[in-house]
Amino acid sequence: MRLIQFLDAAGQAAVGVVDKDGATVRPLQGYTSTYALALAAIERGESLESVATGTLAAARLSYADLLHGRRLLPPLTHPDPAHCHVTGTGLTHLGSAAARDAMHQKVADDEATLSDSMRVFKWGIEGGRPQPGQAGVQPEWFYKGDGSIVVAPGAPLVSPAFALDGGEEPELVGLYLIGPDGRPHRLGYAIGNEFSDHVTERQNYLYLAHSKLRPCAIGPELRTGELPQHLEGRSRILRGDAVVWERPFLTGEANMCHSLANLEYHHFKYAPHRRPGDVHLHFFGTATLSFADGIHLQPGDRFEIELPDLGAPLSNPFDVAEAEFAAGSVAAL
């Protein structure tokens, strides 16, 4: 099932199901958010799809009108953004076949000669896919922010004035809600642009945490159910009507050195990540960046991430913010 959150004709939040034709949307009756829908599913002991199917309205809306009218919202939000945790894992993807061979050649070297990043990647190859019910090696993990950093499909991704760079990261995102008993529930998956500052990160890997504290975009759709093992998409940057950069990208477990279950375990093993009622949006990583090809963005450029198995593409323009906070602005009490 393909779920979206959107603004109705009166500007109020609503939930809908994208029809199989991809052209129309059927609103849900009685629910104004996927968060409320998921809480009801947990309370009833039913699937998200089952509860949604039982509340479908007869009316159909034009999906194109919602997309082009900038009426789409992120597919999962929390009523209080402070209770939405945006996080991610890195060094999880093998990349193309050629890149995979090169990586395996590198990690075949003596571990003492490897960089910290390559050492973590090697550990992932060796132990990131444990047997069901077992814990494998833990991945690189990072924090991006709370729900206030998540922008809607079509909204600008704004790089702060102090940033050295702003660049896309096309990724698969897991969307979760913690139940009343502290158990995490996966609602489904969405396309994500895990926007980051790659120049800052390249200065020193210890600056990774700084580089990730940026806005991000997720959506437009939440896909329920199991995913194909192999997912293929395309990531592109447009300047006006011209495509200035485009690359295919691969994701899904067939293209990763960690299983999704292992990545989920190492995120939710921490008790503060299992607080009842909280939402978690977790990025699973990528191997494809325009930054690696020397692309420098300009305000007004537009990111477009296409992953057909997860519905409509995710599109967001790029912009740069004015300075918001000056050095020495902290006040003493």
Secondary structure, DSSP 8 states (H G I E B T S, - for coil): -EEEEEE-TTS-EEEEEE-TTSSEEEEBSS-S-HHHHHHHHHHHT--HHHHHHTTB-S--EEHHHHHHTT-EE-SS--SSGGGEEEEEEES-B--SHHHHHHHHHHHTS-GGGS-HHHHHHHHHHHHSS--TTS-----EEEEEEEGGGEE-TTS-EEE-TT-S--B--EEEEEEEEE-TTS-EEEEEEEEEE--B-HHHHHH-GGGHHHHH-S-EEE-S-EE-S---S-EEEEEEEEETTEEEEEEEEEESGGGBSS-HHHHHHHHHTSGGGG-TT-EEEEE---S--SGGGT----TT-EEEEE-GGG-S-EEEEEEE------TT-----
